[in-house]
Amino acid sequence: MKKLLSAILFAMVAMSFSSCGYNSMVKLDEDTKAKWGTVQSQYQRRADLIPNLVATVKGVANFEKSTLTEVTEARAKATSVQVDASKLTPETVQKYQQAQGELSTALGRLLSVTENYPTLRANDNFTALQGQLEGTENRISVARIDFNNSVQAYNSKLRAFPNNLTAKMFGFAPKGYFEADAAAKNAPKVEF
């Protein structure tokens, strides 16, 4: 009788854990990590394109070295900030985003300076690299949106009852979102 009671109790405990949400939290956590990998992959693609872009610009135009230096330094800083997918806290995601934002700003200055150099704009290599860079920026945007959607699903699962109890018991913590840069609040100034 004692063995039967133990077996029934064990079955009840096992069934209660199946509805506690642990497995779905693990699945959502892994999805978020995969999406983070895609974000990093797209940022790496951009970082890999930058040396080619800078070399092309150097070869065709003789202008402010400070712009090229800023791009090179921003790239070095952006690639030095690494975030472990298992530690996607709001603070670490914001630090990563800030380093990437500085690189975006430097690239924007580089591309805007080229307006004064018609020879550079006519160069096929530069035009191809610029197109690749613009495509990469679009891919980064899509990857960030996918990541944020994954974080939203994960964080929502953690906050819902009774999953919040399971999350606390097993150490699941909310993950950070990518947020708009502070500079995005101001519309860019376009002059002709």
Secondary structure, DSSP 8 states (H G I E B T S, - for coil): -HHHHHHHHHHHHHHHHHTSSHHHHHHHHHHHHHHHHHHHHHHHHHHHHHHHHHHHHHHH----HHHHHHHHHHHHHHHH----GGG--HHHHHHHHHHHHHHHHHHHHHHHHGGG-HHHHH-HHHHHHHHHHHHHHHHHHHHHHHHHHHHHHHHHHHHSTTHHHHHHHHT----------GGGGS------
